[in-house]
Amino acid sequence: MADEIITAAPAAEDAPAQDTNELRRIRLEKLDELKAKGQDPFEITVADNAITAKQIRNDFDALENQDVSICGRIMSWRDMGKANFIDIRDKTDRMQVYVRMNDIGEAEFAEFKKWDIGDIIEVKGFVFKTRRGEISIHAKQIRMLSKSLLPLPEKFHGITNTDMRYRQRYVDLIMNPEVKDTFIKRSQIIREIRNYLDAQGFMEVETPMLVQNAGGAAARPFETHFNALDEDLRLRISLELYLKRLIVGGMERVYEIGRVFRNEGLDTRHNPEFTLMELYQAYTDYHGMMDLTENLYRHVAQAVLGTTVIHYNGIEMDLGKPFRRITMVEAVREYVGVDFDKIDTLEQARAAADEKHVEYEKHHTRGDILNLFFEEFCEDKLVQPTFLMDHPIEIYPLTKKKPEDPRYVERFEFFMNGWELANAYSELNDPIDQRERFKHQEELLAAGDDEANHTDEDFLTALEYGMPPTGGIGFGIDRMVMLLTDSAAIRDVLLFPTMKSLDK
């Protein structure tokens, strides 16, 4: 019986607009008819959703022949005259329902036959298994809870109009269980991050999103105007400076998971608003942050995926093995053959760049050119879990210098699949040094670099009260989710990604 013809509405994208409008008109007439009979489904406020499809499947032996109640959306329909099979889907799975006129009554069955794919219903009946072995519910009572006025597409995933999937995520979620599974995993990933950090004695906090000085990263902020104070404000680009104020205040292990905003471009790994996790721990350094990162990633993968071996786009990566640790100078020497340990001057760095056809700008320093070499030749080579350490001081103004070589700072970026997934510092806690670095950032601003930081006087004041040695790290949650769910683009892990207005 389960092999009978499935009736469904025409695909929304494939059907001409007038066909969709006609189907909507017919459904509106059905709704008006229900209202005229005093059966308006939208007046129902509570349903007895006592069990899920997954529970029925998992506990079939105990539930067989037992009465249950389940709610869900009609996804398919097999019309066999006086007995019909429908498939409904709830938050967990699909469930087949057997609806027979003799069981629910002739009048109720006649009303039922007017329902449509997409309607949300409640079913009360007993659990059984069909002759073909399909776990099902034999309906005794059914009622409509919500009328679907627009037809669902027959297929949605894999269609050419991916733009529609992102704009109408609600339809994408209805039609594609694997999409919903990605977002379930996203929630589980964030939960396990919290579980791990809470177990390590960290405290979750919240800091302002609207700020006067959007610092802590090299990025262009969004700006707005606060009418009540007649002041221009910015959306935060980082969580860093407020969290470090809390370290000064004696909150020795803090973290925040929240949205940040950067007025930059869109691509497969960038969205102007995204979720960042930053944490700060007193009395440790970037080596401590490496240990924490390695253990956290391993914990999350095992807890959510059940394994530390993950696959992304056909590439296997093993989080169970010790993560590689390599300096930026070592990476450029290994992958390019240029040794910046032997390059001491800007002129030498420019000559090496010219030889390897690395483009640089007039204001770029030796350290900037080293970073350009890494980005051009090395970044995509870091596929297995790798900590890239010891970056040029010119690029990272909030990081502690390496005592043995002040041209570099105690910073690392965590790479997998050629992506930067996290970055961490031994945090700069010297207010005098910090002021000098802010001064350099102001010079860059004056020279036209709109991603440089403004001096944050209140943050400098906080440092002058004394901040202990501190390690800090920032994780891009969205990229982490992409990697752990094998998702091709950041839009696939954002429920509602930023899209260009249809009015443009």
C-alpha angles and dihedrals in degrees: 000000000000089000095065119120114287114226117209141159118267115272109272093224096042097046119080115254092250090057091053090047090050092050090050090050091053092049091049089054089053090051091050089051091053091049091050089056092049092252101117103162092203090066091066109099104173133038130187097244095169101154141022132228091246092053091052091052094045095045100034095130091057095040101044110127090003121126115248139171123222136171129205150125122284107245103169140007134207110194114204100163112255092011123051136183118212129179117220127187127210129179092287111037147320124286130194116229125198111211117188127180093225090057103046100029134261096265094047091046091052090053091046091055088062093059122105142222106274097035114132113230146174120229127194118187146100130294118247143150123244124231087262090056098254114149105232146156121247103216121230096166132014134178137175116247100179133010117227108219097184124059118246116235116254089231130009112164114084096018116138096246099077088157088071091053091057096042094046099036089158090067091043090055093047094051103035120054090184090061091053089048090057091056092044087055090047090057091047092050092054091045091052092048087056092045092052096046094044089053088053092056098259121145122217115228139173126231133185122289094191108062139167093223117035100201139146098080142045101256142113111255131218112246131209140166125247106212098195093061096025089232135134113239135183135218110245119261094191142015095223112099098050093045090052089052086060091053087055087051092057101261092132101186117034136154139177132198110199150127121283127186131218124180095224140113133296124243140135092292103029133072122167091238119040142155119264131184117202127177135181128199126189122226097025138086140212091291088060089050090053091054091048093048093049093049093044096051091046092050095048094048093048094045097046104029100025092233141065092219110088134181126214121180089339095311118121118218124183119214090177095073123076110277116246117249119204135157123237090245090052091049093052091046091050100044102029106025093233115126112208089185083076095044109085105159137055090240091057091048092051091049091053090048092050091050092052094039093244110159117225137170131239095256094050115116130206089271092050090053091049088054091048089054090052094048093046100045112012114034097078091049093066099089103140117061106293136169111213106203142190108031128192113279093229093069101046113048097175098056133098117250121244104253093217094050117017091192087080136050133220096255136125138191119210113224134191128161088007090297130120105235102169142000131203142183146198087239120240108244099168106104093198093053090043092054090053091052092049087051089056090049090053089053089053090050090052089051091056104268101138091184094063120106128254119230109269104209095184091053089051089051089053091052091051089061086059133265119208121233102290140186120208137183140184124206125196100223094194095056090046089054091047091054096045094046098040091239117167100212139024089243088065091064098040113081092211111017122190110274134182112258115260087224092066 
